[in-house]
Amino acid sequence: MIKHKISVRSIFIAIVVWITVWAATQGLFMSDVLRNLPWDVNIRYIVATVWVLTVAITAFVALPKYKKISLPKSKLLWLYTVPLMALILLPLHYSLALDIRVYIPMIIITVFWQDYLTFGILQPALAKRLSPNQAAIVTAAVFLFGHVLFSFKNILDPQLLLVTAAGFIFAFSTRRTGNIYIANIIHMFFYLI
């Protein structure tokens, strides 16, 4: 069994960095920030989506080791046909006020970014300091915290159970497969059905 040197300070720093980046990207979509901008709703979401894409590209360039760890070649890539089919069927049942041509890229970019930031960067960073199972548990808890911070006004909201389960499923699928593909596919599919 490999012993991991637990550094509470470095774990704390990793989580604080994650919360800061989460708030500056995904938090925009989950808070009132976008709703309070004076622009058309579609323009607001386009600008925020381009911002998240810019941050994601910057992370790829600045942190190439995490891209290599979390996005390896895999036989699991064929599973992206599942959200692709949901995407094709989306126009048949889409009913939000946001233009579907804005919604689709927003969902693809922001869901990928959430999963990459959380399970592709934070989880491997924590796994250097904790056991893989401990890293998965802490990552799932941090994922839940990010959603509670912005999305839930009521701690008894039934969706909290769904987000909790999703966080653990995503973290442990990442731990099991060594990539974020299963987590990302399930997460994306949820927003496209």
N, C-alpha and C positions, 0 to 999 in steps of 0.2 A: 504494500500500500504506500502510495506517495504521500508524504507529509507536506502540507501547505503552510507556509509561514503566514500567519494571520496578522495583518497590519491594519488595525482599526482606522488609523488616520488615512491610509491610502484608500480603503474601502469607502470611508466617509467622503473623501475628495471625489472619487469616481461617481458616487451617487449625487453629490452636489452639482458636479459638472453636468451629469445627465439631466437633473431637474432644471438647470439653467437653460440648456439647449432645448429640452422638451417644451419649456414655457415659451421660449422664443420662436418655436416652430409650431408644433402641434397645439400648444396652448392658444395660439392665435385663433384656431378653428373652434376650440372648445370654450373659450371665454367670450366676453362681450366686446372684445376689441374690434372684431370685424363688423359687428352689428352697429357699433357707434361711429364708424367712418361715414362721411357724408356722400360717398359714391354709390353708384348703382350696385346692387348685390352681386351681380356677375363680375363686375370689375373688381370689387373687393376680393372675391375668391380667386380670381385670376392672379392678382398681385400677390396674394398670400401663397398661392401654389407655386408661383415662380420663385418666391423667396425660399420656400422649403426646398425646391429643386436646386437652387443655388447653394444652399447649406449642404445638401446631400452630395453634390458634386465636389464641394470643398472638402468634405469629410473623406470622400474616395481618394482625392489627391493627397491630402495631408496625412491620412492614416491608411496607407495601402496594405499594411499587415492584416487589418481587420477585414478588408475586402477579400483578401486571400483566404482567411480563416472561415469567414461566414458565407461566402458566395463561391464555393469551389465547383468544379465540374461535378455533375451528379446525375444519376439516372432519375432522380426525383423531378427534374425539370419538366418532364412530360406532363406532370400533374397541373401545370399552369393552364392546360386545356380546360380544366374545370371552371376557374373564374373567367376564362375567355368565353366559354359557352354562356355563362351568366351575363357577361357583358353584351353578347350578341342579343340576348333576350331582354335586356334591361329596357330598351325603348317601349316594349309592350306593356310594361307596368309602372314605368317611372312617373311619379306625380309630385315631385318637389318643385318649389318655386324657382330654384336655381336651374339655369339652362343645362340640359343634359350634356351639351358639348363642353361645359365648364365642370360639371360634376364628375364625368368620367376621368379626365386627366387629374383632377384634384384627388379623387379616391386612389387612383393608381399610384400617384406620387406620394401622397401623405401617408397612406397605409404602408407602402414600402419603407418610407423613411422611419415611421414609428417602429417597425419591426427591425430594421437595420440598426437604428440607434440603440434600441433596447436589447434585442437578442443577438445582434451582430457585433455590437461594440461593447456595451456595458457588461453583458454576460461573460464574454471571453476575458474582459479586464478583471472582473471579479473572480473568475476561475483561476487566475494567476495567484490569488491570495486566499481563496477558499477551495474546498473540494468541489468537484463539478455539481454534485447535488445541492450543496449549500449555495453555490453561485446561482443555480436555477431557482431555488427558493427565494433568495434575496432579490433576484431579478424580477420574479413574478410579483413580489410584494411592492417593489418600486414601480412596476408597470401599473399596478392597482392604485398606488398612491398618486401617480400622475393623472389618472382618470378621476379619482376622488377630488383632487385639488381643483380641477376645473369643471367637471361634469355633474357632480352630484351635490345638490343642495340639501338632500335628505339622506342620511346614512342608512336609512331603512329602504331606500329605493331598490326594488327587486332586480333592476339591471346590474346592481352592484355584484350580485351573485354570478351573473353572466361574465362580467369583466374579471372577477376573481378566478373563475374556472378557465377563462381564456388565457389569462396571464400564466397560470400553471401549465396548461396544455402547450402554450407556445414555448415557454421556457424549457419544459422537459422534452418536447419534440426537438428543440434545438440541441439540447444536451445529448439526446439519443442519436440524432442524425449527423451532428457536427456542422449543420448549416441552418439557415433561416427559412428554407423553402416551404416546409410544411406549415410553419407558423404564418408565413406571409400568404400562402394560398388560402388557408382557412380564414384568416383575417380579411383578405380582399373579397373572398366569396360572400362573406357576411354582408358587406356593404353593397354588393351587386345583385343580391336576390330580392 
